[in-house]
Amino acid sequence: MLRTDDLHVFVLTAELGSLSAAARRLELSPAVASAALKRLEASLGCRLLVRSTRSLRLTGEGEQYLPHARAALQSLLAGQQLLAGGKATISGPLQLSAPSDFGRNVFLPWLDEFQLQHPLLSVRLLLADRNADLFRQPVDIALRYGQPEDSSLVALPVAAANRRVLCASPAYLALHGEPHSLDELGEHNCLRFMLTGRVHERWVFHDGRRELQQQVSGDRVSDDADVVRRWALAGQGVVYKSWLDVAHDVQAGRLVVLMPQLQGEMAPLNLICAHRAHLGETLRLLREHLVTRCQTLLERAPFRNDTGR
């Protein structure tokens, strides 16, 4: 008889490309995970994976069986939810990755709310501005700005209308004045961060008719977007950030939006996952939770009249 925990081990091992990584994700010892794979292969009468000390790959039979194993696990989950009467009870570990600034200052309290609503859920949160490898790192879901470069990943929109906005602190503006055109940004200290390993120093805007680009410079660059926002709050320069990252600071008067007549570049926020079916109800509920809260911030955005586009 096939065991669902054995199927979980097989599916996760195939997705992560590592038995030890799958064991860690499922909180099993490597020996227990290995025994689960052997038991499944014995039940099916074939080899599903070819393993060596350095590599692991699916056999032909394993490639054929993998989609059926995934579908079986999803069907069992759907049945459990049906018997629960649609109460949407979710539990177990959830491993998330989020951008440093958004994760610390916006997402963290929202995640606390979500766990209060679902107390059987345990969370591991990784904060980084570098893209998480969902097939090799211990991450179920990644919150990311923009579309994933890997077309095999699933991107579910959370805040599709989000844009970047140009900001500075009142203290900085009192000392250096407020820029009123993109050309004037050349006279200001622009605080920059890294995107996919490169400095984000070509800032893109739209005036309603055409795209405008401005090359900027300054004395500070960081690969941590939270650091860049903190520099802006400390009055060190002008920053070009996602509205979701700075909305609370703008509303509290800690930052001022500059040149609101220009639309900043799009910065859609998405939930990225390797396989939507793997998370089922947890993914659906988390996305609903985030969409509602992001929409509240977007309703107060300087570009709110553009959110329907």
Phi, psi and chi 1 to 4 in degrees:
 res  aa     phi    psi   chi1   chi2   chi3   chi4
   1 MET       -  135.2  179.5 -179.8  -66.6      -
   2 LEU   -75.9  141.4  -61.9  179.7      -      -
   3 ARG  -109.4  137.3  -66.1  170.3   45.3  165.6
   4 THR   -64.4  -34.3   56.6      -      -      -
   5 ASP   -66.9  -30.9   50.8  -13.1      -      -
   6 ASP   -67.1  -39.4  -65.2   -8.8      -      -
   7 LEU   -63.3  -39.9  -70.8  176.3      -      -
   8 HIS   -59.4  -44.5  -86.1  -67.0      -      -
   9 VAL   -62.0  -45.7  171.2      -      -      -
  10 PHE   -63.0  -49.8  166.5   60.6      -      -
  11 VAL   -62.3  -45.2  168.9      -      -      -
  12 LEU   -69.2  -36.6 -155.4   52.4      -      -
  13 THR   -63.5  -41.8  -61.4      -      -      -
  14 ALA   -64.5  -39.2      -      -      -      -
  15 GLU   -73.0  -39.2  -69.2  173.7   -4.2      -
  16 LEU   -87.1  -16.5  -61.4  177.2      -      -
  17 GLY    70.9   19.7      -      -      -      -
  18 SER  -156.1  126.8  166.2      -      -      -
  19 LEU   -69.0  -39.8  177.5   60.7      -      -
  20 SER   -66.7  -37.2   57.6      -      -      -
  21 ALA   -66.2  -40.3      -      -      -      -
  22 ALA   -64.0  -39.7      -      -      -      -
  23 ALA   -62.8  -42.7      -      -      -      -
  24 ARG   -63.1  -42.6  -74.0 -166.7  -61.2  -87.6
  25 ARG   -62.1  -39.1 -178.9   80.9   67.2   89.7
  26 LEU   -89.9    2.1  -65.4  169.7      -      -
  27 GLU    58.3   46.8  -61.3 -177.0  -12.6      -
  28 LEU  -117.5  158.8  -58.3  173.5      -      -
  29 SER   -76.8  152.9   70.6      -      -      -
  30 PRO   -56.3  -34.7  -26.8   35.9      -      -
  31 ALA   -66.2  -41.2      -      -      -      -
  32 VAL   -67.2  -41.6  169.5      -      -      -
  33 ALA   -64.1  -42.1      -      -      -      -
  34 SER   -62.8  -40.0  179.7      -      -      -
  35 ALA   -65.1  -35.6      -      -      -      -
  36 ALA   -64.6  -43.0      -      -      -      -
  37 LEU   -63.9  -43.5  -83.1  178.7      -      -
  38 LYS   -63.1  -38.7  -69.6  177.9 -179.4  176.9
  39 ARG   -65.8  -41.1 -171.6  164.3   50.8 -120.0
  40 LEU   -65.9  -44.0  179.5   60.1      -      -
  41 GLU   -63.1  -38.1  -70.8  175.2  -27.1      -
  42 ALA   -66.2  -39.3      -      -      -      -
  43 SER   -65.7  -36.1  -62.5      -      -      -
  44 LEU   -86.5  -17.8  -63.5  171.6      -      -
  45 GLY    73.5   29.9      -      -      -      -
  46 CYS  -157.6  163.3   64.7      -      -      -
  47 ARG   -85.7  132.5  -67.9  -74.2  -61.4  -82.7
  48 LEU  -101.2  -29.9  -60.8  174.0      -      -
  49 LEU  -135.0  142.9  -65.5  159.5      -      -
  50 VAL  -104.7  117.7  175.8      -      -      -
  51 ARG  -116.8  142.7  -73.2  164.0  -82.1  167.8
  52 SER  -136.3 -177.4   69.6      -      -      -
  53 THR   -68.2  -21.2   55.4      -      -      -
  54 ARG  -116.9  -15.9  -65.6 -173.4  176.6 -178.8
  55 SER  -146.4  165.0   64.9      -      -      -
  56 LEU  -148.2  136.0  178.4  147.2      -      -
  57 ARG  -148.0  156.6   64.2  174.8  176.9   82.3
  58 LEU   -75.9  141.5  -74.0  165.3      -      -
  59 THR   -79.0  175.3   63.6      -      -      -
  60 GLY   -59.5  -41.5      -      -      -      -
  61 GLU   -66.1  -36.7  -69.2   87.3  -10.9      -
  62 GLY   -64.3  -41.9      -      -      -      -
  63 GLU   -63.0  -37.5  -69.7  179.7   -6.2      -
  64 GLN   -69.8  -35.8  -71.6 -179.3  -41.7      -
  65 TYR   -83.0  -26.8 -172.1   65.2      -      -
  66 LEU   -55.3  -49.8 -178.6   58.4      -      -
  67 PRO   -62.0  -31.2   19.2  -30.6      -      -
  68 HIS   -71.1  -37.0  -63.6  -76.8      -      -
  69 ALA   -65.3  -42.5      -      -      -      -
  70 ARG   -61.5  -46.2  -74.4 -172.7 -175.6  129.7
  71 ALA   -62.6  -37.3      -      -      -      -
  72 ALA   -64.7  -42.8      -      -      -      -
  73 LEU   -65.1  -40.9  -69.3  173.0      -      -
  74 GLN   -65.9  -38.2  177.8   60.0   20.1      -
  75 SER   -64.7  -41.3  179.1      -      -      -
  76 LEU   -63.8  -40.6  -71.5  170.5      -      -
  77 LEU   -63.4  -42.6  177.4   61.1      -      -
  78 ALA   -62.4  -38.5      -      -      -      -
  79 GLY   -65.1  -39.9      -      -      -      -
  80 GLN   -62.0  -41.9  -69.4  171.6   -7.7      -
  81 GLN   -67.0  -35.5  -67.4  165.9   -1.7      -
  82 LEU   -65.1  -44.9  179.7   64.4      -      -
  83 LEU   -67.2  -25.9  -68.0  176.4      -      -
  84 ALA   -76.0   -0.6      -      -      -      -
  85 GLY    75.1   24.9      -      -      -      -
  86 GLY    71.3   21.8      -      -      -      -
  87 LYS   -77.9   -6.0  -64.9  178.9 -179.2  177.9
  88 ALA    57.0   44.8      -      -      -      -
  89 THR   -78.7  125.7  -60.4      -      -      -
  90 ILE  -125.2  150.3   55.9  175.8      -      -
  91 SER  -155.2  174.8   62.4      -      -      -
  92 GLY    93.3 -178.1      -      -      -      -
  93 PRO   -78.6  144.2   28.0  -33.9      -      -
  94 LEU  -135.1  122.1  176.6   62.4      -      -
  95 GLN  -110.7  120.9  -56.4 -173.2   91.2      -
  96 LEU  -121.8  150.0  -61.3  151.6      -      -
  97 SER  -125.0  140.8  172.4      -      -      -
  98 ALA  -145.1  155.1      -      -      -      -
  99 PRO   -59.8  149.4  -20.4   31.8      -      -
 100 SER   -59.4  -49.6   60.4      -      -      -
 101 ASP   -70.5  -54.5 -166.9   -3.7      -      -
 102 PHE   -59.0  -41.1  179.0   81.7      -      -
 103 GLY   -63.1  -47.9      -      -      -      -
 104 ARG   -71.6  -43.0  -73.4 -170.9 -175.4   96.7
 105 ASN  -103.4  -15.5  -57.4  -59.3      -      -
 106 VAL  -123.3  -53.5 -176.7      -      -      -
 107 PHE   -70.2  -34.5  177.2   56.2      -      -
 108 LEU   -56.8  -49.1 -163.3   57.2      -      -
 109 PRO   -66.6  -31.3   17.7  -30.0      -      -
 110 TRP   -66.6  -37.5  -65.5   -7.9      -      -
 111 LEU   -66.9  -38.1 -173.9   58.3      -      -
 112 ASP   -59.4  -43.6  -71.1  -19.4      -      -
 113 GLU   -60.5  -43.1  -67.7  174.2   -1.7      -
 114 PHE   -63.6  -40.2 -170.0   67.9      -      -
 115 GLN   -69.8  -32.4  -82.2 -164.7  -82.7      -
 116 LEU   -64.1  -36.2  -77.9  174.3      -      -
 117 GLN   -74.2  -25.7  -65.3  169.2   12.5      -
 118 HIS  -131.6   74.8  -53.4  -77.6      -      -
 119 PRO   -66.3  -13.7   22.4  -32.9      -      -
 120 LEU   -85.0   -1.2  -61.5 -179.4      -      -
 121 LEU   -90.0  134.5 -164.2   67.3      -      -
 122 SER  -114.0  140.0   62.3      -      -      -
 123 VAL  -122.9  138.8  168.4      -      -      -
 124 ARG  -119.9  119.3  176.0 -178.0  -67.4  178.2
 125 LEU  -111.4  124.9  177.6   61.7      -      -
 126 LEU  -110.5  127.8  -53.7  178.1      -      -
 127 LEU  -110.0  122.1  -62.9  178.3      -      -
 128 ALA  -165.2  146.0      -      -      -      -
 129 ASP   -88.2  -10.0  -70.0  -42.2      -      -
 130 ARG   -82.3  145.6  -68.8  175.9  -66.5  -83.3
 131 ASN   -65.4  132.6  -71.4  -25.1      -      -
 132 ALA   -78.9  140.8      -      -      -      -
 133 ASP   -85.7  102.0 -173.6  -24.4      -      -
 134 LEU   -70.7  -13.6  -64.7 -178.3      -      -
 135 PHE   -92.5  -19.5  -67.9  103.6      -      -
 136 ARG  -121.3  -24.1  -62.4 -164.2  176.1  -82.1
 137 GLN   -93.7  156.9  -70.3 -178.4  -87.5      -
 138 PRO   -76.6   69.0   28.9  -35.0      -      -
 139 VAL  -134.9  129.9  172.9      -      -      -
 140 ASP   -88.9  -43.3  -61.7  -44.3      -      -
 141 ILE  -135.5  140.6  -57.8  172.5      -      -
 142 ALA  -121.7  131.1      -      -      -      -
 143 LEU   -90.2  122.8  -93.2  168.5      -      -
 144 ARG  -144.1  146.2  -77.7  -69.4  174.7  -97.0
 145 TYR   -80.8  135.6  -70.5  117.3      -      -
 146 GLY    86.4  171.3      -      -      -      -
 147 GLN   -82.3  147.9  -64.6  -65.8  -37.8      -
 148 PRO   -68.5  144.5   25.4  -33.9      -      -
 149 GLU   -70.3  -29.3  -64.9  179.7    1.7      -
 150 ASP   -85.1  112.1 -172.9  -18.1      -      -
 151 SER   -69.1  -13.1   60.4      -      -      -
 152 SER   -79.2  -12.4   67.8      -      -      -
 153 LEU   -83.5  152.9  -63.0  173.9      -      -
 154 VAL   -96.5  127.4  177.4      -      -      -
 155 ALA  -114.0  117.5      -      -      -      -
 156 LEU  -107.8  120.6  -57.3  176.5      -      -
 157 PRO   -65.9  136.9   21.2  -30.4      -      -
 158 VAL  -113.9  -43.5  171.9      -      -      -
 159 ALA  -142.9   77.2      -      -      -      -
 160 ALA   -67.0  -26.7      -      -      -      -
 161 ALA   -90.2    2.2      -      -      -      -
 162 ASN   -65.2  144.2 -175.6   51.0      -      -
 163 ARG  -134.1  166.4  -69.5 -178.2  178.7  -89.1
 164 ARG   -82.6  150.9  -61.5 -169.5 -165.3  -78.5
 165 VAL  -131.5  150.8  -68.1      -      -      -
 166 LEU   -92.4  127.5 -165.5   65.1      -      -
 167 CYS  -140.1  159.6  -63.8      -      -      -
 168 ALA  -156.2  161.6      -      -      -      -
 169 SER   -81.6  155.0   72.2      -      -      -
 170 PRO   -56.4  -35.2  -26.2   35.4      -      -
 171 ALA   -65.6  -42.5      -      -      -      -
 172 TYR   -64.3  -44.0  175.7   85.5      -      -
 173 LEU   -66.5  -32.7  -63.5  174.6      -      -
 174 ALA   -64.7  -33.4      -      -      -      -
 175 LEU   -85.2  -38.1  -76.8  174.6      -      -
 176 HIS  -114.7   -6.4  -57.7  -79.8      -      -
 177 GLY    82.0  165.7      -      -      -      -
 178 GLU  -101.4  127.0 -179.2  176.5  -20.1      -
 179 PRO   -70.5  140.4   26.7  -33.6      -      -
 180 HIS  -116.7   -1.0  -64.8  -73.2      -      -
 181 SER  -148.1  159.5   69.9      -      -      -
 182 LEU   -63.2  -34.4  -66.1 -175.6      -      -
 183 ASP   -59.6  -34.0  -71.5  -19.5      -      -
 184 GLU   -70.1  -15.8  -70.0 -178.1   29.8      -
 185 LEU   -62.2  -24.7  -75.6  179.1      -      -
 186 GLY   -63.4  -18.4      -      -      -      -
 187 GLU   -94.3    1.8  -56.2  169.0   12.8      -
 188 HIS  -117.9  156.0  -72.1  -93.4      -      -
 189 ASN   -81.8  110.2 -166.8   41.0      -      -
 190 CYS   -98.7  125.7  -66.5      -      -      -
 191 LEU   -89.2  121.7  -52.5  169.8      -      -
 192 ARG  -118.7  154.1  -64.4  158.0  -64.2  156.3
 193 PHE  -128.5  171.2   53.7   88.6      -      -
 194 MET   -93.4  136.6  -50.0  -75.8  -74.3      -
 195 LEU  -125.2  121.2  -81.2  176.3      -      -
 196 THR    47.6   43.7   61.3      -      -      -
 197 GLY    84.6   -1.1      -      -      -      -
 198 ARG  -122.4  149.9  -69.5  178.6  -68.5 -175.8
 199 VAL   -69.9  128.8  178.4      -      -      -
 200 HIS   -85.0   89.9 -176.7 -127.7      -      -
 201 GLU  -124.7    4.9   56.1 -170.0    1.1      -
 202 ARG  -111.5  100.8 -174.3  172.6  -66.1  -82.5
 203 TRP   -90.8  130.7  -66.2   -4.3      -      -
 204 VAL  -110.3  135.2  178.7      -      -      -
 205 PHE  -134.9  173.8  -59.4   84.6      -      -
 206 HIS  -141.1  133.0 -155.7  -77.7      -      -
 207 ASP   -97.7   13.0   65.3   -0.1      -      -
 208 GLY    98.0  -16.6      -      -      -      -
 209 ARG  -122.8  -36.7  -65.3  173.2  -62.9  142.2
 210 ARG  -149.5  161.6   58.2 -164.1  173.4   95.7
 211 GLU   -81.4  139.2 -176.8  179.5  -82.9      -
 212 LEU  -122.3  136.5  -53.1  170.6      -      -
 213 GLN  -123.0  142.9  -64.8 -171.0   18.1      -
 214 GLN  -136.5  122.3 -179.0   64.9   38.7      -
 215 GLN   -78.0  130.0 -175.1   78.3   20.6      -
 216 VAL  -122.4  163.9  -61.0      -      -      -
 217 SER  -147.3  166.1   60.9      -      -      -
 218 GLY  -178.7 -178.9      -      -      -      -
 219 ASP   -99.6    9.1   64.4    0.2      -      -
 220 ARG  -141.7  132.5  -58.8 -176.3 -175.3 -144.3
 221 VAL  -138.3  140.7  176.8      -      -      -
 222 SER  -142.1  150.8  177.2      -      -      -
 223 ASP   -87.3    3.5   65.8  -12.1      -      -
 224 ASP  -114.9  110.8 -172.0  -41.2      -      -
 225 ALA   -65.1  -24.4      -      -      -      -
 226 ASP   -67.4  -37.7 -175.1   32.0      -      -
 227 VAL   -61.7  -42.7  169.4      -      -      -
 228 VAL   -62.6  -42.0  177.2      -      -      -
 229 ARG   -63.9  -39.6 -173.5 -175.3   63.9   87.7
 230 ARG   -65.0  -37.2  -70.8  170.5 -174.6  -96.3
 231 TRP   -60.8  -42.5  -77.5  -22.9      -      -
 232 ALA   -62.6  -43.5      -      -      -      -
 233 LEU   -62.8  -31.7  -69.6  171.7      -      -
 234 ALA   -81.6    2.5      -      -      -      -
 235 GLY    81.5   25.7      -      -      -      -
 236 GLN   -89.5  -11.4  -60.5  -61.9  -26.8      -
 237 GLY   166.4 -168.5      -      -      -      -
 238 VAL   -96.7  140.7  176.1      -      -      -
 239 VAL  -128.8  149.7   71.5      -      -      -
 240 TYR  -122.6  100.2 -169.3   40.0      -      -
 241 LYS  -130.2  161.0  -68.2  -84.5  -70.4  172.0
 242 SER   -58.0  136.3  155.9      -      -      -
 243 TRP   -56.0  -39.1  168.4 -106.8      -      -
 244 LEU   -60.3  -31.6  -66.2  177.5      -      -
 245 ASP   -73.3  -33.9  -70.2   -9.7      -      -
 246 VAL  -112.3   -0.2  -60.7      -      -      -
 247 ALA   -55.1  -45.6      -      -      -      -
 248 HIS   -65.8  -36.4  -67.5  -56.0      -      -
 249 ASP   -67.9  -39.3  -64.5  -42.4      -      -
 250 VAL   -66.4  -44.8  171.1      -      -      -
 251 GLN   -64.6  -30.6  -69.0  161.6   15.6      -
 252 ALA   -87.3   -3.0      -      -      -      -
 253 GLY    83.4    6.3      -      -      -      -
 254 ARG   -76.7  -25.2  -65.6 -175.3  -68.3  -92.8
 255 LEU  -132.1  153.2  -68.9  175.4      -      -
 256 VAL  -121.2  132.0  176.1      -      -      -
 257 VAL   -76.0  130.5  174.5      -      -      -
 258 LEU  -104.0  147.2  -51.6  175.0      -      -
 259 MET    46.0   56.4  -68.5 -176.2  -92.0      -
 260 PRO   -64.7  -13.2   24.2  -33.7      -      -
 261 GLN   -70.0  -16.6   74.3  -83.4   11.8      -
 262 LEU   -97.0  139.4  -63.9  179.1      -      -
 263 GLN   -86.9  128.0  -62.7  172.0   -6.3      -
 264 GLY   -74.3  167.8      -      -      -      -
 265 GLU   -68.4  152.8   65.4 -178.8  -19.9      -
 266 MET   -63.9  141.0  -63.0  -61.7  -61.5      -
 267 ALA  -138.5   64.7      -      -      -      -
 268 PRO   -63.3  137.2   25.5  -34.1      -      -
 269 LEU   -98.7  129.6 -177.5   66.2      -      -
 270 ASN  -128.8  152.9  -65.2  -62.6      -      -
 271 LEU   -93.0  122.3  -85.3  174.0      -      -
 272 ILE  -108.6  131.5  -48.4  -64.2      -      -
 273 CYS  -144.3  158.2   57.9      -      -      -
 274 ALA   -75.8  -39.4      -      -      -      -
 275 HIS  -145.7  114.4  -58.7  -71.8      -      -
 276 ARG   -57.0  -39.5 -174.7 -169.5  -48.4 -137.0
 277 ALA   -67.1  -23.2      -      -      -      -
 278 HIS   -64.5  -29.5 -135.0 -175.8      -      -
 279 LEU  -107.0  -21.8  -64.7  162.2      -      -
 280 GLY    51.8 -121.2      -      -      -      -
 281 GLU   -65.5  -33.5 -165.8   69.5    0.3      -
 282 THR   -60.3  -46.0  -58.8      -      -      -
 283 LEU   -64.3  -43.2  178.5   59.5      -      -
 284 ARG   -62.1  -46.6 -175.2 -174.4   70.4   79.9
 285 LEU   -68.4  -39.5  -68.7  172.3      -      -
 286 LEU   -64.6  -42.0  178.0   61.9      -      -
 287 ARG   -62.9  -44.4  179.1  170.1  175.3 -102.5
 288 GLU   -59.4  -41.7  -73.3 -179.3   -2.6      -
 289 HIS   -60.4  -45.3 -177.1   74.8      -      -
 290 LEU   -73.1  -40.4  -65.0  178.3      -      -
 291 VAL   -58.7  -44.5  166.2      -      -      -
 292 THR   -60.9  -44.3  -60.2      -      -      -
 293 ARG   -74.7  -36.9  -82.6  143.3 -170.8   81.0
 294 CYS   -64.9  -38.4  -75.4      -      -      -
 295 GLN   -62.7  -35.1 -171.0   57.6   43.2      -
 296 THR   -61.7  -41.4  -60.8      -      -      -
 297 LEU   -70.8  -39.0  -66.2 -178.1      -      -
 298 LEU   -66.9  -29.0  -71.0  171.8      -      -
 299 GLU   -64.7  -20.8  -73.5  170.9   -3.5      -
 300 ARG  -102.9    7.1  -57.1  170.2 -173.5  171.8
 301 ALA   -73.3  148.8      -      -      -      -
 302 PRO   -64.2  -19.1   21.4  -32.1      -      -
 303 PHE  -102.8   20.7   51.3   83.3      -      -
 304 ARG   -58.1  -29.3   59.9 -174.0  176.9  -84.0
 305 ASN   -68.1  -10.8  -68.0  -27.7      -      -
 306 ASP  -100.5   -2.5 -178.3   56.2      -      -
 307 THR   -68.1  -18.8   56.0      -      -      -
 308 GLY   -83.1   -6.8      -      -      -      -
 309 ARG   -77.9      - -103.6 -162.3 -107.0 -176.9
